[in-house]
Amino acid sequence: MQQLSLSELSTLIKSTLEEQLPPHIWVKAEIAELKRARVGHAYFDLVEKEGQKIVAKLRANCWSYTFSQIENEFIAHTGGPLKPGMEILCLVTVQYHEVFGLSLVIKGIDVNFTLGNRAKRRQALIQKLEQEGLLLLNKRWRLPLVPQRVAIISSAQAAGYGDFKTHLSEQGGHYRMELLFFEALMQGEQAPGSIVQAVQQALSEQPDLIVLIRGGGAQTDLDCFDDEGLVRALAQAPVPIITGIGHERDETIADLVAHTRLKTPTAVAAFLLEGFKQFDERLEQAKVAIYRSSQLRVEREKVRGERLQARLQEATRKRLHAEGLGLEKRSMQLGRLAERRLLQEGNRLEQLQQGLVRAKDHWLRQQELRLENWEKDLVRLDPLRLLERGYTRTDLNGQPWVDQQPFPGDQLQVYARKFAAKAVITSVTQLKKDNE
């Protein structure tokens, strides 16, 4: 019986595979697991399933240079990276290693297979909108802190619309907003035009934002939300658009162009109420902050006041001390000035007294001289002296004759030293004056 070693068997398997299989094979499989190495390599677990049962499984490697090209192309066409759960058509080389066993080396992936014709058209529209800047256009609007007028576009029969109203009613509490409902078809060929018309009607009411809600469903039921006319109308709306169209696994282009995309209508209602709650919390935080700030300001001002009071008291004490020293100094100066002034005034009084004494003596001498002169004048003017010198004194009518006008018949009394005589005027002769 022929015997082979394990390595010989491994070599035989490897050579047989290389001889019997073509160098490149297209393989359809599902990605069960995908690991990306830091150096750029990618390691796949590829499986084939029948229902939920795995009927085949192989490891696959994609080296960094090839994987970088493949994933960049995949992202460019699909808008997202490769991930588990995707079914792919990949070009592989079968490889057998004596130690690591059988594996595949991925050389390429057919993106069109993954996308399909429908997905490819959808992706083309996304790229077109992105190039035109419409994917981010509606996101430029700021959500109102507390929306007061909310326009709702949905179908009155849609379960999602009922869930939306129920959640607002049960969880809204004291929050209130004006809900403006606009009926529109939510599936079918007529739905895009119906929704666009509802958007236009809603905008005429000047809402704070527009909510587009539907609820989940089959992927084909959501095709209307990938309509180019509809998504353009949503992107160009002058108010924020919030969508709650389907479940988490369903993402439409309408979701992509909206300001905010939420999974379900209930999530949209919760989102709106959360805005109110956050506003309430911010108000409460503002109140607390204002209170704390006020308390802190009061404390700071109290400390500042105490410091100012202490500084004022210290400044006052220093000022009083300085003023006391100043007063003492001025008092001493005033004392010295008073002493000096008293001395000066004393000297002045003494000088005045001496001057008065001198003036008195001088005045007395002058008066003595005047008396002597008067005495001499009296002696000189004594009538007896004149009579002794041979002069006489004549009175007219009993009065000294000075300027009286004499008339004939007037009596004259003549006095001499040794006699007195009386005479009567017989005639009067008028003498000429000296200047005549």
C-alpha positions as CSV (number, residue, x, y, z in Angstrom):
1,M,0.0,0.0,0.0
2,Q,1.3,3.4,-1.1
3,Q,2.0,5.8,1.8
4,L,2.4,9.7,1.6
5,S,3.7,12.0,4.2
6,L,1.6,15.0,5.1
7,S,3.9,17.4,3.3
8,E,3.9,15.1,0.2
9,L,0.1,15.1,0.2
10,S,0.0,18.9,0.6
11,T,2.4,19.3,-2.3
12,L,0.2,16.9,-4.4
13,I,-2.9,18.9,-3.6
14,K,-1.2,22.2,-4.4
15,S,0.2,21.0,-7.8
16,T,-3.1,19.4,-8.7
17,L,-5.0,22.6,-8.0
18,E,-2.5,24.7,-10.0
19,E,-2.7,22.3,-13.0
20,Q,-6.5,21.7,-13.0
21,L,-7.9,25.2,-12.2
22,P,-7.6,28.3,-14.3
23,P,-5.5,31.2,-12.9
24,H,-8.5,33.5,-12.3
25,I,-12.1,32.6,-11.4
26,W,-15.2,34.7,-10.9
27,V,-16.9,33.6,-7.6
28,K,-20.2,34.8,-6.2
29,A,-20.3,34.9,-2.4
30,E,-21.5,36.8,0.7
31,I,-19.1,38.6,3.0
32,A,-19.5,37.0,6.4
33,E,-16.6,38.8,8.0
34,L,-14.1,41.5,6.9
35,K,-11.0,42.6,8.8
36,R,-8.8,45.4,7.8
37,A,-5.2,45.2,8.9
38,R,-3.2,48.3,9.8
39,V,-0.8,47.8,6.9
40,G,-3.8,47.9,4.5
41,H,-4.4,44.2,3.8
42,A,-8.0,42.9,4.0
43,Y,-9.0,39.4,5.3
44,F,-12.4,38.0,4.3
45,D,-14.5,35.1,5.3
46,L,-16.7,34.3,2.2
47,V,-19.7,32.1,2.6
48,E,-22.6,30.6,0.6
49,K,-25.9,30.1,2.3
50,E,-29.0,28.2,1.7
51,G,-31.5,30.1,3.8
52,Q,-29.6,30.6,7.1
53,K,-27.4,27.5,6.6
54,I,-23.8,28.0,5.5
55,V,-23.1,25.4,2.8
56,A,-19.6,26.6,1.9
57,K,-16.9,28.8,3.5
58,L,-13.5,29.9,2.4
59,R,-10.9,32.4,3.6
60,A,-9.9,35.1,1.2
61,N,-7.1,37.7,1.3
62,C,-6.8,40.9,-0.6
63,W,-3.4,42.6,-0.4
64,S,-3.1,46.3,0.5
65,Y,-2.4,47.7,-3.0
66,T,-5.2,45.7,-4.7
67,F,-7.7,46.3,-1.8
68,S,-7.1,50.0,-1.8
69,Q,-8.0,50.2,-5.5
70,I,-11.0,47.9,-5.1
71,E,-12.5,49.7,-2.0
72,N,-11.9,53.2,-3.5
73,E,-13.8,52.2,-6.6
74,F,-16.5,50.6,-4.5
75,I,-17.0,53.7,-2.4
76,A,-17.0,55.9,-5.5
77,H,-19.8,53.9,-7.0
78,T,-21.8,52.9,-4.0
79,G,-21.2,55.7,-1.6
80,G,-20.0,53.3,1.1
81,P,-17.3,50.8,1.9
82,L,-17.4,47.0,1.7
83,K,-19.0,45.5,4.8
84,P,-20.3,42.1,6.1
85,G,-23.7,41.0,4.7
86,M,-22.9,42.2,1.1
87,E,-23.1,39.8,-1.7
88,I,-20.2,40.3,-4.1
89,L,-18.9,38.9,-7.4
90,C,-15.2,38.7,-7.0
91,L,-12.3,37.7,-9.3
92,V,-10.1,35.3,-7.3
93,T,-7.0,33.1,-7.6
94,V,-7.1,29.8,-5.7
95,Q,-4.1,29.4,-3.4
96,Y,-3.1,26.4,-1.4
97,H,-0.4,26.6,1.3
98,E,1.1,23.5,3.0
99,V,0.7,25.1,6.4
100,F,-2.2,27.5,6.1
101,G,-4.3,25.4,3.8
102,L,-6.8,26.5,1.1
103,S,-7.6,30.2,0.6
104,L,-8.5,32.7,-2.1
105,V,-6.6,35.8,-3.2
106,I,-9.1,38.5,-4.4
107,K,-8.0,40.4,-7.5
108,G,-11.1,42.4,-8.2
109,I,-14.8,43.0,-7.4
110,D,-17.6,43.7,-9.8
111,V,-19.3,46.8,-8.4
112,N,-22.2,46.6,-10.8
113,F,-23.1,43.2,-9.5
114,T,-23.4,44.5,-6.0
115,L,-25.3,47.6,-7.0
116,G,-27.6,46.2,-9.6
117,N,-29.2,48.4,-12.2
118,R,-31.6,49.9,-9.7
119,A,-28.9,50.7,-7.2
120,K,-26.6,52.0,-9.9
121,R,-29.2,54.6,-11.0
122,R,-29.8,55.6,-7.4
123,Q,-26.0,56.1,-6.9
124,A,-25.7,58.1,-10.1
125,L,-28.4,60.5,-8.8
126,I,-26.6,60.8,-5.4
127,Q,-23.3,61.7,-7.1
128,K,-25.1,64.2,-9.3
129,L,-26.7,65.8,-6.3
130,E,-23.4,65.9,-4.5
131,Q,-21.7,67.5,-7.4
132,E,-24.4,70.2,-7.4
133,G,-24.1,70.7,-3.6
134,L,-27.7,69.7,-2.9
135,L,-26.8,66.9,-0.4
136,L,-25.8,69.6,2.1
137,L,-28.0,72.5,0.9
138,N,-30.9,72.0,3.4
139,K,-28.5,71.4,6.3
140,R,-27.4,75.1,6.1
141,W,-30.6,76.1,8.0
142,R,-30.5,76.2,11.7
143,L,-33.1,74.2,13.6
144,P,-35.3,76.5,15.7
145,L,-34.8,76.1,19.4
146,V,-38.5,75.7,20.1
147,P,-40.5,75.2,16.8
148,Q,-43.9,76.7,17.1
149,R,-45.4,75.9,13.6
150,V,-44.6,72.4,12.3
151,A,-45.8,71.3,8.9
152,I,-46.4,67.6,8.6
153,I,-46.5,65.9,5.2
154,S,-47.9,62.3,5.3
155,S,-50.9,60.2,4.6
156,A,-53.7,60.4,7.1
157,Q,-54.0,56.6,6.8
158,A,-50.3,56.0,7.4
159,A,-49.5,54.1,10.5
160,G,-46.4,56.3,11.0
161,Y,-48.5,59.4,11.1
162,G,-50.6,57.9,13.9
163,D,-47.5,56.9,15.8
164,F,-46.2,60.4,15.5
165,K,-49.3,62.0,16.9
166,T,-49.6,59.4,19.7
167,H,-46.1,60.0,20.9
168,L,-46.6,63.8,20.9
169,S,-49.8,63.4,22.8
170,E,-48.5,60.9,25.4
171,Q,-45.0,62.4,25.9
172,G,-45.6,66.0,25.0
173,G,-46.6,67.0,28.6
174,H,-47.0,70.8,28.8
175,Y,-45.2,71.4,25.5
176,R,-47.3,72.8,22.7
177,M,-46.7,73.4,19.0
178,E,-49.0,74.2,16.1
179,L,-49.2,71.2,13.8
180,L,-50.1,71.9,10.1
181,F,-51.0,68.7,8.3
182,F,-50.7,68.4,4.5
183,E,-52.0,65.2,2.9
184,A,-49.8,63.4,0.3
185,L,-49.4,60.0,-1.3
186,M,-46.6,58.0,0.3
187,Q,-46.0,55.4,-2.4
188,G,-46.6,54.7,-6.0
189,E,-45.8,56.6,-9.2
190,Q,-47.9,59.6,-8.2
191,A,-46.3,60.0,-4.8
192,P,-43.3,62.3,-5.8
193,G,-45.6,64.9,-7.4
194,S,-48.1,64.7,-4.6
195,I,-45.3,65.2,-2.0
196,V,-43.8,68.2,-3.9
197,Q,-47.2,69.8,-4.1
198,A,-47.6,69.3,-0.3
199,V,-44.2,70.9,0.3
200,Q,-45.2,73.9,-1.7
201,Q,-48.5,74.2,0.2
202,A,-46.6,73.9,3.5
203,L,-44.1,76.6,2.6
204,S,-47.0,79.0,1.9
205,E,-47.9,78.7,5.6
206,Q,-44.4,79.8,6.7
207,P,-43.7,76.9,9.1
208,D,-40.6,76.7,11.3
209,L,-39.8,73.3,9.8
210,I,-41.3,70.5,7.7
211,V,-41.6,66.9,8.8
212,L,-41.9,64.2,6.1
213,I,-43.1,60.9,7.7
214,R,-44.3,57.6,6.4
215,G,-43.2,54.5,8.3
216,G,-41.3,51.4,7.1
217,G,-42.1,49.1,4.3
218,A,-40.6,47.1,1.4
219,Q,-37.6,48.7,-0.3
220,T,-39.6,49.0,-3.6
221,D,-42.3,50.9,-1.7
222,L,-39.8,53.6,-0.9
223,D,-38.6,54.2,-4.5
224,C,-40.7,57.4,-4.7
225,F,-38.4,59.0,-2.1
226,D,-35.5,58.6,-4.5
227,D,-37.3,60.6,-7.2
228,E,-35.0,63.4,-8.5
229,G,-37.8,66.1,-8.6
230,L,-38.8,65.3,-5.1
231,V,-35.3,65.3,-3.6
232,R,-34.5,68.6,-5.3
233,A,-37.6,70.2,-3.9
234,L,-36.7,69.0,-0.4
235,A,-33.0,70.1,-0.7
236,Q,-34.0,73.6,-1.9
237,A,-36.7,74.2,0.8
238,P,-36.0,77.4,2.7
239,V,-36.7,75.7,6.1
240,P,-35.2,72.6,7.7
241,I,-36.6,69.2,6.5
242,I,-36.9,66.3,8.9
243,T,-37.6,62.9,7.6
244,G,-38.9,59.8,9.3
245,I,-39.6,57.7,6.3
246,G,-38.6,54.1,7.2
247,H,-36.7,51.8,9.5
248,E,-33.0,52.0,10.1
249,R,-32.2,49.7,7.2
250,D,-34.1,51.9,4.7
251,E,-32.2,55.0,3.7
252,T,-33.6,57.0,0.8
253,I,-32.1,59.9,-1.1
254,A,-34.8,62.1,0.5
255,D,-33.1,61.1,3.8
256,L,-29.7,62.2,2.4
257,V,-30.8,65.6,1.3
258,A,-32.9,66.3,4.4
259,H,-31.6,68.5,7.3
260,T,-32.1,65.7,9.8
261,R,-32.9,62.0,9.1
262,L,-34.5,59.9,11.8
263,K,-35.4,56.3,11.7
264,T,-39.1,56.4,12.3
265,P,-42.0,58.9,12.8
266,T,-41.9,58.1,16.5
267,A,-38.3,59.1,16.5
268,V,-39.2,62.4,14.8
269,A,-41.8,63.2,17.5
270,A,-39.2,62.3,20.2
271,F,-36.6,64.5,18.5
272,L,-39.0,67.5,18.5
273,L,-39.9,67.0,22.1
274,E,-36.2,66.6,23.0
275,G,-35.6,70.0,21.5
276,F,-38.2,71.4,23.9
277,K,-36.7,69.5,26.8
278,Q,-33.2,70.8,26.0
279,F,-34.5,74.3,25.8
280,D,-36.2,73.8,29.2
281,E,-32.9,72.4,30.6
282,R,-31.0,75.3,29.1
283,L,-33.4,77.8,30.7
284,E,-33.1,76.0,34.0
285,Q,-29.3,76.0,33.6
286,A,-29.4,79.6,32.8
287,K,-31.5,80.3,35.9
288,V,-29.1,78.4,38.0
289,A,-26.1,80.1,36.3
290,I,-27.7,83.5,36.8
291,Y,-28.4,82.7,40.5
292,R,-24.9,81.4,41.1
293,S,-23.4,84.2,39.2
294,S,-25.5,86.7,41.3
295,Q,-24.5,85.0,44.5
296,L,-20.9,85.0,43.5
297,R,-21.2,88.6,42.4
298,V,-22.8,89.5,45.8
299,E,-20.1,87.6,47.6
300,R,-17.4,89.3,45.5
301,E,-19.0,92.7,46.1
302,K,-19.3,92.0,49.8
303,V,-15.7,91.0,50.0
304,R,-14.8,94.0,47.9
305,G,-17.0,96.2,50.2
306,E,-15.3,94.9,53.2
307,R,-11.9,95.4,51.7
308,L,-12.9,99.0,50.7
309,Q,-14.2,99.6,54.2
310,A,-11.0,98.4,55.7
311,R,-9.0,100.4,53.3
312,L,-11.2,103.5,54.0
313,Q,-10.8,103.0,57.7
314,E,-7.1,102.6,57.4
315,A,-6.9,105.6,55.1
316,T,-9.1,107.6,57.5
317,R,-6.9,106.5,60.4
318,K,-3.8,107.5,58.5
319,R,-5.4,110.8,57.4
320,L,-6.5,111.6,60.9
321,H,-3.0,110.8,62.2
322,A,-1.5,112.9,59.5
323,E,-3.9,115.7,60.1
324,G,-3.3,115.4,63.9
325,L,0.4,115.7,63.2
326,G,-0.3,118.6,60.9
327,L,-2.5,120.3,63.4
328,E,0.2,119.8,66.1
329,K,2.8,121.2,63.7
330,R,0.5,124.1,62.8
331,S,-0.3,124.7,66.4
332,M,3.4,124.9,67.2
333,Q,3.9,127.1,64.2
334,L,1.0,129.3,65.3
335,G,2.5,129.5,68.8
336,R,5.8,130.5,67.4
337,L,4.1,133.0,65.1
338,A,2.0,134.3,68.0
339,E,5.1,134.7,70.2
340,R,6.9,136.4,67.3
341,R,3.9,138.6,66.6
342,L,3.5,139.5,70.3
343,L,7.2,140.3,70.4
344,Q,6.9,142.4,67.3
345,E,3.8,144.1,68.6
346,G,5.5,144.7,72.0
347,N,8.5,146.2,70.2
348,R,6.1,148.2,68.1
349,L,4.2,149.4,71.2
350,E,7.4,150.3,72.9
351,Q,8.5,152.2,69.8
352,L,5.1,153.9,69.7
353,Q,5.3,154.7,73.4
354,Q,8.8,156.2,72.9
355,G,7.5,158.1,69.9
356,L,4.6,159.4,71.9
357,V,6.9,160.5,74.7
358,R,9.1,162.2,72.2
359,A,6.1,163.7,70.4
360,K,4.7,164.8,73.8
361,D,8.0,166.5,74.8
362,H,8.2,168.1,71.4
363,W,4.6,169.3,71.6
364,L,5.1,170.6,75.0
365,R,8.2,172.5,74.0
366,Q,6.4,173.9,71.0
367,Q,3.5,175.0,73.3
368,E,6.0,176.5,75.7
369,L,7.5,178.4,72.8
370,R,4.1,179.5,71.6
371,L,3.2,180.7,75.2
372,E,6.5,182.5,75.4
373,N,5.7,184.2,72.0
374,W,2.2,184.9,73.0
375,E,3.5,186.3,76.3
376,K,5.9,188.5,74.3
377,D,3.1,189.5,72.0
378,L,0.9,190.4,74.9
379,V,3.6,192.5,76.4
380,R,4.3,194.0,73.1
381,L,0.7,194.7,72.4
382,D,-0.2,195.9,75.8
383,P,-2.0,199.4,75.3
384,L,-0.2,200.8,78.3
385,R,3.1,200.1,76.6
386,L,1.9,202.0,73.5
387,L,0.7,204.9,75.7
388,E,4.1,205.0,77.4
389,R,5.6,205.4,74.0
390,G,3.5,208.5,73.3
391,Y,0.6,206.9,71.4
392,T,-3.0,207.6,72.3
393,R,-6.2,205.5,72.0
394,T,-9.4,207.0,70.6
395,D,-12.9,205.6,71.1
396,L,-15.8,206.7,68.9
397,N,-19.1,207.0,70.7
398,G,-17.8,204.7,73.5
399,Q,-16.5,202.1,71.1
400,P,-12.9,201.5,69.8
401,W,-12.5,203.4,66.7
402,V,-11.5,201.0,64.0
403,D,-13.6,201.1,60.9
404,Q,-16.6,203.1,62.0
405,Q,-17.6,206.0,59.8
406,P,-17.3,209.2,61.9
407,F,-19.8,212.0,61.5
408,P,-19.8,215.5,62.7
409,G,-21.1,215.8,66.2
410,D,-19.9,212.3,67.2
411,Q,-18.0,212.2,70.5
412,L,-14.4,211.1,70.7
413,Q,-12.7,209.8,73.9
414,V,-9.0,210.2,73.8
415,Y,-6.7,208.3,76.2
416,A,-3.0,209.2,76.9
417,R,-0.6,207.8,79.4
418,K,-1.4,210.4,82.0
419,F,-4.8,211.8,80.9
420,A,-8.1,211.3,79.1
421,A,-9.9,213.9,77.1
422,K,-13.3,214.2,75.3
423,A,-13.9,216.0,72.0
424,V,-16.7,216.5,69.5
425,I,-16.2,216.1,65.8
426,T,-16.9,219.2,63.9
427,S,-16.0,218.1,60.5
428,V,-14.9,215.0,58.6
429,T,-12.5,214.9,55.7
430,Q,-12.3,211.8,53.6
431,L,-8.7,210.8,52.8
432,K,-7.7,209.0,49.6
433,K,-6.7,205.4,49.9
434,D,-3.1,204.4,49.1
435,N,-3.9,202.8,45.8
436,E,-6.0,205.6,44.6
